[in-house]
Amino acid sequence: MERGVPVRAISRGIAVLSAVSRDGPITMMNISKSADVPYPTACRIVQTLLHEGLIEREPARKKYRVTSLVQTLATGFQAEDQLVSVARPHLEELCRKVSWPVSLATRVGTRMMVRDSTHKMTSLTFSNYYPGYTLPIAECATGKAYLAHCSDEERQTIIEAWEATDNETSKMGLLMVSDDVVLDKIRSDGFAMQARNFYNEEPGKTSSLAVPVNDAKNELMGSLALIYFASALKPDQAVAEFLPVMQQSARAITASLNSDIGA
């Protein structure tokens, strides 16, 4: 096999498991659509995952969900649990100040994963985005902020992952890093924008503003985002109104992490 070319069957299996984990309980037809694999292939993969105990079929319903066995796949991975617990009070305070929902996301592969959010705290939202929800790095505000502020080595790892795949999100990512203009502007501005969020449950109806979040050693850990109705505010209005308080919250999270370590 040519070096760097992914094994298609494994890629499809991961896509199916991710779809069930992300969207479950989910029907077989929606698994096929979400994972972007042919229906017969999705059926075979689901049967394999059932056999391995990673997913299960809901009683009396033709829907599938993951089992607790999937947690064993993360054994040895040190999740950002401390970040989430320390950041929660600051997320709630920020949400009360701005009224719009905010979220905290960290990188997982070539996607950003929501680790915590305040969507349940406000009526100014279309959907509740639960921990575990993921978005393509190059097509969300948190991902753009992260990509601009991560180390060159980490960015190269992301680029190589994009180069190893052939889909629209990978092409968009490679286009973004084809020159330094976009990322340099994000670094200079101190924030990233997504004028229209298309990878969510209400495509095109919301926009996002994001800033990087560092740990106690001033190393990048994730991004803090504010999500607002695209029809309610223009991007420059959102920046003028919310950027200072968001940056203040990001600094407060870093300070709390430092205090937590020193305690």
N, C-alpha and C positions, 0 to 999 in steps of 0.2 A: 504494500500500500504506500502511496506517495506520502512522504513526511508532511505533517501538518493538516492532512485531510481527515476530518472527523468521521467516525463510524456512524453511518446513517441510522442504523437500528438503535444504537445507544442514544443518539440525539433525540430520536422520536420517543423512546421510552422515557427519557428525562422530561421531554415536553409534556407527555401525557400525565406523568406523576405531578409535575408542576401545576398543570391545569386543575387536577383534582384537588391538590393542596390549596391552591389559590381561590378557586371558585366553588368548591364542593360545599354541600352535596350537589352533584351535577349529573345530568343525564349523559348517556353514551353519545348522543348526537352532539351535544354541546362540548363534550370532551374532544370529539373530532374537530369541531370548529375552533375551539380555543387553542388546541395544540397544533392546529394546522396540519393534520395528518388524515389520510383517507379513512373513511368509516371502518372498512374491514380491518385495516391495520390497527386502528384504535381499539377495536374489539379484542384482537389478539393480545395486544399489550395489556389491556385491562385484565384479561384472564390470567396473564402472567403475574401481574401485580397482586391479584387476588390470591393466587397460589403462594406467593412469597409473603403474604400477610401484610403488605404495605398499604393496601386499601381494602375496603369492605363495601358491600351493597347494603343500603338501608333496608330494614325490614318493611315489607309491604309497599316499597317504592322502588322504581327503577332508577335510582340515583346512587352515586358512589361518593365515598368520602375516605379520607386517609385515616389510618389507625395510628396509635401511639408508637408503633414500631418505627415510623419515619423519623422519630427523634433520635434513634440510634445512629442515623446517618450523620448526625451532627456531633457525635462523640469526639471529643478532642478539640472542638472549635470553641474558642472563648468568645462568647457573644458579648455584646456591649450592654450587659444588664446594668452595670453601674451607671452608665451614661443615662439609660432610660429612667432609673429610679431617682437620680439626682436632678435630671432635667424636668421631671413631671411638674413640680410646683411652679417652675418658671414658665412652662407651657400654659398652665392654667392662668397664671397671672397675665401673661401676654394676651391670651384669648379674651380675658375680661376687659383689658384695656382697648383692644381693637375691635372686639365683637366678632370678627371673622375667625374661622377655624385655623389652627396652626398644626403643623406636624413636624416630627423629627424623623429623618431618614438616614440610613447608612448604606454603604455599597455592598452589594452581593454580586460578584461576577461583573457582568455588564449592565446590571440593573441597580436601581436604588430601591431599598426596602423600607417601607414605613414601619418604624419601631414604636411610635406612639403618636396619638393625635387627639385633638379636642373637638372633633366634629360633633360629639354627643352633647357638648356644652352649649352649643349655639344653634339657633334656627336658621342662620345664614349659611346653609349648606344644602346640597342636593342629596348627598349620600354620606354614610359613615364609613370612612376608610380605616379598616381594622389593621392591627399589627400583622405584618406579613404580606401586605399588598405591595406589588412591585411595579416599577415603571422603567422604561429604557433610559439609560443615563443621558444620552444626547438629546432626549426629547421631553425633559422635565426640568424645572428650575433647580430642584435639589441636585440633580445629576450634573447640570452645567456648572453650578457653584462648586461641586465636589471636584469635577474634572479640572477646573481651572486652578484649584488650590492644592491638589494632591501632589506628591513628589513626582519627579520625572520618571523614576523607576516604576511607580504604581501606574502612572499614565501609560507607560509603554506596555505593561501587562494587559491593560484594558484594550489597547490598540491591537495587540497580537491576538486577543480573543475575538475582536471584530474581524480581523483578517482571516481567521480560521472558519468563519461562518459566511453564509451568503443569503442575507435577507435585507429587507428595507431598513430596519433599525441599525444594522451594522454599517450599511452604506451611509446612513445619515451621520453616524458617529465618525466614520473615517473622513467624511466631507468636513465636519466641524474642525478636526485636528489637522486638516491638510495644510493650513497655515496658522500663524499665531494671532491673527487679528481678533478673532472672537474671544479666545481665552485671555488674551492680554487686556481686552476691554473689561472683562468680568473682574479680573484681578485689580485693575485700576479703579473700577467703580465700587468694588467691594460687595457686589450682589449679582445675581443672575435672575433673568425673567423668562417666563414662558407665557407668551401673550394669549395663547389658547391651548388648554390641556385637552389632548385628543385621546390619551391612553387612560381613560377613566370611564365611569359609568354614565357620564353625561358629556360626551365628546363636544368640545368647542364652547361649552357654556361657562367655564371657569378659567381664570388666569392665576398665575402664581409668582410670588417674589421669594427669593431664597438667599440666605447668607450662610457661610461656612461656620462650623462649630468645632473648636479645638479642645484637646484634653488639657490636663494640668501641665503637661510638658510642651504645650503649644503645638502639638501635632494634630493634624486633621483627623477628626473622628466621623463627622457626618455633616448634614446640612439641616437648617431650620427653615421651614417654608410657611408662608401665609397664603391661603387660598381664598380668592374673592370672585364674585360674579363678574364676568367679563363685561356685561352690559352696565354694571354699576360704576366702574371706575376705568379711566384710561391708565395705561402703564405708568406714565410720568406722575399722575396723581397718586397712584399707589406708592411709588417710590418716595415722593415728597412727604406723604402722610405717615407711612409705616416703617420705612427703612431705619430711622434713628432708634425707634423703640425695639425693633427686631435685633439690631446690632447690640443694643444694651442687654437684651435677653441672652444673646449668644455669649457675651462676655460674662454675664452672671452665671451661666451654666459652667463655663470654664473655671470661674472662681470657686464655685461650689464643689467641682471635682477636685480642685486643689485642697480645699478645706476637708473634703472627705478622706483624702489620702493622708493628710496630716493628723486626722483625728485618732 
